[in-house]
Amino acid sequence: MGRRIQPHRDYSQDLKYLRTGGIPAYVLNPERQYLQTVIDDIIFKDIIAYHNIKNNQAIKDFFLLLMERAGKQVSINKVANILKISPDSAKRYLGFFEETYLVYTVQRYGTTNEQLLSPQKIYAADLGIRQLYTGFRDIGSIFENYIFLVIQNRNPQLVNYVYENGIEIDFIIDKRFMVEVKYYRTLNEKQERVFKEFKAQQKLILQGREEIAELESYFGEPPPLFPTPGGKS
């Protein structure tokens, strides 16, 4: 089961992509109602109806919360408390959004115990959908989400985030390539220390579109397209 959101392949038009995302019909004709209909269709048909969920409002509120937290760590227990649902329900609902390719999750890099006990980071599968719910704000977080989609589009074997001594580094790819996204900003002293001391074969501080080519060179081959939104699989 599932649908995937097709991203716009031309990464040279970064600013437009950050605002509209990559669903082709929406890129060509950015009508908000069209995008809202796409999301409503996926949520109601592929999640609420398919899983016979009675609490429709909780599902919709959950998705709004995920879009607001995209690019950040999300605690299942905190989400459950906010929505007044059980942690088990919150975990299941998050899984439904992953199955329908509306969001991606990234685990902490570390031991199995550290991964199980740490919050996951959430990324929207399409930036246009995120902006539909949150507006165009927090460009640093939007840019990080965009870079995650660039990475995801290359089908890496593994993507994690690093969390050491209370400091987070955005990505460690395939356990050997560390990437920190800073949209035209610099690392603070503590971040710089963790970034320098962490053992990785390659490291990149990505501050803007100028470094994207260096990121993509890690993967070598041109990126594949995601499958278009479709039916069950």
FIKOLPA-27797 format. One line per 4 residues: their letters; for each residue x, y, z of C-alpha. Coordinates in pm, 1 decimal. Layout:
BEGIN
a = X:Y:Z; ...
This chain:
BEGIN
mgrr = 0.0:0.0:0.0; 112.8:354.5:-48.0; 156.2:660.8:-260.4; 470.7:858.9:-314.6
iqph = 491.1:1229.3:-382.8; 685.7:1301.4:-701.3; 948.8:1569.3:-647.5; 1052.1:1825.8:-906.2
rdys = 1375.7:1700.0:-1060.0; 1532.2:2034.4:-1159.0; 1721.0:2130.5:-843.9; 1858.0:2445.2:-1012.3
qdlk = 1532.7:2627.5:-935.2; 1586.5:2601.4:-561.5; 1383.4:2895.9:-436.8; 1077.6:2798.0:-640.0
ylrt = 1113.0:2439.6:-521.2; 1133.0:2553.2:-158.1; 800.3:2731.2:-201.0; 601.5:2496.5:-427.2
ggip = 753.8:2153.7:-374.1; 760.4:1903.1:-654.8; 416.2:1764.3:-740.2; 418.5:1833.4:-1117.0
ayvl = 58.6:1954.5:-1154.0; 100.4:2191.7:-859.6; 434.7:2323.0:-986.2; 273.3:2411.6:-1320.4
nper = -43.7:2554.5:-1165.6; -2.7:2627.0:-792.1; -366.1:2617.3:-683.9; -390.8:2550.6:-310.5
qylq = -722.9:2371.2:-345.2; -568.3:2112.9:-579.9; -291.8:2032.4:-332.1; -538.4:2017.9:-42.3
tvid = -754.5:1774.1:-241.1; -453.1:1548.8:-305.3; -370.7:1534.7:66.1; -731.4:1488.7:177.5
diif = -767.4:1202.9:-70.6; -460.5:1023.8:64.0; -550.6:1079.7:430.1; -913.8:976.7:400.2
kdii = -883.8:689.2:153.1; -542.9:542.9:234.0; -538.9:601.7:608.9; -878.4:667.5:767.1
ayhn = -1090.9:439.2:548.3; -824.1:176.4:484.2; -746.6:133.7:855.5; -1104.3:197.0:971.1
iknn = -1003.8:481.8:1202.2; -1285.9:640.0:1399.2; -1102.0:945.1:1534.2; -1072.2:1140.2:1208.4
qaik = -982.1:1466.9:1379.3; -687.0:1312.4:1559.7; -542.8:1197.2:1226.5; -579.7:1543.0:1071.5
dffl = -434.8:1713.4:1379.4; -149.1:1464.7:1382.6; -57.6:1550.2:1023.2; -68.3:1923.2:1095.0
llme = 162.5:1870.5:1391.3; 403.8:1668.5:1176.6; 418.6:1943.1:915.3; 487.6:2201.0:1186.1
ragk = 766.4:1982.2:1326.8; 920.7:1884.5:991.9; 1299.9:1894.4:1021.0; 1285.9:1848.5:1397.8
qvsi = 1283.5:1566.0:1648.8; 937.1:1437.2:1736.9; 861.6:1253.0:2059.3; 578.6:1000.2:2027.4
nkva = 486.4:1044.1:2393.4; 464.5:1423.5:2360.6; 251.4:1393.7:2047.2; 22.6:1150.3:2227.7
nilk = -17.2:1394.0:2518.6; -92.8:1687.8:2287.4; -355.0:1493.8:2090.2; -488.4:1309.3:2395.6
ispd = -436.4:968.0:2237.0; -234.5:670.5:2354.7; 136.5:639.8:2265.0; 52.0:317.6:2079.4
sakr = -202.2:502.9:1865.7; 46.1:783.6:1799.3; 306.8:530.3:1689.4; 56.2:356.9:1458.9
ylgf = -59.6:686.3:1306.9; 297.3:791.3:1233.5; 347.5:456.4:1062.0; 41.7:520.7:843.5
feet = 183.2:853.9:727.1; 511.8:681.5:644.3; 334.4:403.2:454.8; 155.9:657.2:236.8
ylvy = 481.6:850.4:178.0; 354.4:1175.9:324.2; 645.4:1188.8:570.1; 985.0:1031.8:619.6
tvqr = 1146.7:953.4:953.4; 1515.2:951.3:1043.7; 1655.4:768.7:1345.3; 1942.7:874.8:1567.1
ygtt = 2284.0:730.7:1483.5; 2404.4:499.7:1758.1; 2340.0:173.2:1933.5; 2007.6:-5.4:1902.1
neql = 1917.9:109.3:2253.4; 2000.2:472.4:2170.7; 1788.3:454.5:1856.6; 1491.1:303.6:2038.7
lspq = 1501.3:557.3:2321.9; 1561.1:867.6:2106.4; 1300.0:1068.8:1914.8; 1290.5:1035.9:1539.0
kiya = 1328.5:1336.3:1309.8; 1043.2:1404.5:1071.2; 1063.7:1532.6:714.3; 779.0:1623.3:481.6
adlg = 777.2:1423.8:158.1; 694.2:1741.0:-35.6; 770.6:2101.7:51.8; 457.5:2236.1:-115.1
irql = 246.9:2025.0:118.8; 444.4:2148.8:417.3; 395.9:2511.9:310.9; 24.1:2448.2:260.1
ytgf = -5.8:2373.5:632.6; 258.3:2600.9:783.2; 322.3:2883.4:537.5; 666.1:2982.4:411.6
rdig = 847.5:3036.4:740.3; 1162.6:2906.8:909.6; 1358.5:2886.7:585.4; 1646.6:2712.8:761.1
sife = 1421.1:2420.4:849.2; 1265.8:2424.4:500.9; 1611.5:2413.0:342.2; 1710.3:2121.8:566.1
nyif = 1395.2:1936.6:457.6; 1488.0:2009.2:95.7; 1839.5:1868.6:145.4; 1692.1:1557.4:305.3
lviq = 1481.4:1505.2:-9.0; 1791.6:1548.1:-226.3; 1958.8:1275.2:-17.4; 1650.1:1052.2:-13.5
nrnp = 1616.7:1083.9:-390.1; 1955.8:913.9:-423.7; 1834.3:605.1:-236.6; 2114.6:584.3:21.9
qlvn = 2139.0:265.0:222.3; 2106.4:448.5:552.4; 2043.5:803.3:677.5; 2062.7:897.9:1045.9
yvye = 2105.1:1211.6:1252.6; 2382.1:1252.1:1509.5; 2312.1:1355.2:1869.5; 2615.7:1394.5:2094.3
ngie = 2631.0:1580.7:2427.2; 2305.1:1762.2:2356.8; 2420.7:1875.3:2011.1; 2255.2:1759.5:1689.5
idfi = 2419.7:1719.0:1348.9; 2163.9:1680.4:1072.2; 2276.3:1376.0:872.3; 2519.4:1088.6:867.2
idkr = 2479.3:904.2:536.6; 2571.4:534.4:511.3; 2767.0:569.9:838.7; 3046.8:760.9:663.7
fmve = 2936.1:1097.9:520.0; 2838.0:1367.3:772.0; 2631.2:1664.1:654.4; 2524.1:1966.4:857.1
vkyy = 2276.8:2203.5:692.0; 2315.8:2571.5:779.4; 2123.7:2801.2:548.1; 2378.7:3082.4:506.3
rtln = 2476.2:3051.8:872.8; 2774.9:2906.9:1059.5; 2811.6:2643.8:1329.4; 2830.4:2761.9:1687.8
ekqe = 3125.8:2659.1:1902.3; 2964.7:2344.6:2044.4; 2835.5:2229.3:1705.0; 3177.0:2285.1:1551.0
rvfk = 3341.8:2074.6:1819.5; 3104.1:1780.9:1765.7; 3134.5:1816.3:1388.4; 3514.2:1805.7:1402.1
efka = 3545.9:1527.3:1660.7; 3290.0:1287.1:1512.1; 3462.5:1013.9:1308.7; 3338.5:1017.9:948.8
qqkl = 3514.8:958.3:617.4; 3366.2:1271.1:460.0; 3213.1:1587.4:605.4; 3019.4:1875.4:453.2
ilqg = 2872.5:2195.1:595.8; 2600.5:2282.0:348.5; 2510.8:2650.3:365.9; 2337.1:2703.9:31.8
reei = 2282.0:2578.8:-319.2; 2653.1:2617.0:-397.3; 2737.4:2302.5:-197.4; 2456.4:2081.5:-333.3
aele = 2675.7:1963.9:-621.4; 2932.7:1843.7:-368.1; 2661.7:1653.5:-183.1; 2532.6:1493.3:-501.6
syfg = 2883.9:1398.7:-615.4; 2895.5:1158.4:-321.3; 2629.9:943.9:-488.4; 2777.3:955.5:-838.7
eppp = 2486.5:844.2:-1059.3; 2196.5:1076.1:-1154.8; 1906.2:1058.7:-905.0; 1607.6:836.2:-983.8
lfpt = 1259.7:984.7:-982.9; 1018.6:884.8:-707.7; 714.2:688.4:-827.7; 420.2:918.8:-890.0
pggk = 121.3:925.4:-653.4; -78.5:613.0:-725.9; -283.0:332.0:-580.3; -196.9:50.0:-344.7
s = 131.9:-131.0:-385.1
